[in-house]
């Protein structure tokens, strides 16, 4: 199975999150700030290597917590 990031909301999240295509793990590449964006929606697609290849989709919601207040 291979994973791909198909969309984020807001679009600025595409520069903040990175998806490992082999394992599906999501990591941060930048910082998130509660005052700027309180949540991100990330659309993930998983595709197998069958004939024909099958795919599935899911939405991952990341809620940012304000820890400094």
C-alpha positions as CSV (number, residue, x, y, z in Angstrom):
1,X,0.0,0.0,0.0
2,X,1.2,3.5,-0.8
3,X,-0.1,6.7,0.8
4,X,-0.4,10.2,-0.7
5,X,-1.6,13.5,0.7
6,X,-4.2,14.7,-1.7
7,X,-5.4,18.0,-0.1
8,X,-5.2,20.1,3.0
9,X,-7.5,22.8,4.4
10,X,-6.4,25.4,4.8
11,X,-4.0,25.1,1.9
12,X,-1.1,26.4,4.0
13,X,-1.0,23.0,5.7
14,X,0.6,21.5,2.6
15,X,3.9,23.1,3.7
16,X,3.5,22.1,7.4
17,X,2.7,18.4,7.1
18,X,4.7,15.7,5.3
19,X,3.3,12.2,4.7
20,X,5.6,9.1,4.5
21,X,4.3,7.4,1.3
22,X,5.4,3.9,2.5
23,X,4.2,4.0,6.1
24,X,1.4,6.6,6.1
25,X,3.0,8.5,9.1
26,X,2.3,12.2,9.2
27,X,5.0,14.5,10.6
28,X,5.3,18.3,11.1
29,X,7.9,20.2,9.0
30,X,7.0,23.6,10.5
31,X,5.3,25.1,13.4
32,X,1.6,25.4,14.1
33,X,0.0,28.3,16.0
34,X,-3.4,28.2,17.6
35,X,-3.9,32.0,17.0
36,X,-3.3,31.5,13.3
37,X,-5.1,28.2,12.5
38,X,-7.0,26.2,15.1
39,X,-7.4,23.0,13.0
40,X,-6.3,21.4,9.8
41,X,-8.0,18.8,7.6
42,X,-5.7,16.5,5.6
43,X,-7.1,14.3,2.9
44,X,-5.2,11.0,2.6
45,X,-5.4,8.4,-0.2
46,X,-4.1,4.8,0.1
47,X,-3.6,2.7,-3.0
48,X,-2.7,-0.9,-3.2
49,X,-0.6,-2.6,-5.8
50,X,-3.2,-5.0,-7.0
51,X,-4.6,-5.5,-10.5
52,X,-6.5,-3.3,-10.8
53,X,-5.2,-1.1,-8.0
54,X,-7.8,-0.2,-5.4
55,X,-7.8,2.9,-3.4
56,X,-9.4,4.4,-0.3
57,X,-9.7,7.9,1.2
58,X,-9.8,9.3,4.6
59,X,-9.8,12.7,6.3
60,X,-7.4,13.4,9.2
61,X,-8.3,16.3,11.4
62,X,-5.5,17.9,13.5
63,X,-6.7,20.2,16.2
64,X,-4.1,22.7,17.5
65,X,-4.2,23.2,21.3
66,X,-3.3,26.6,22.8
67,X,-0.8,25.6,25.5
68,X,0.8,28.9,26.3
69,X,-2.4,30.6,27.6
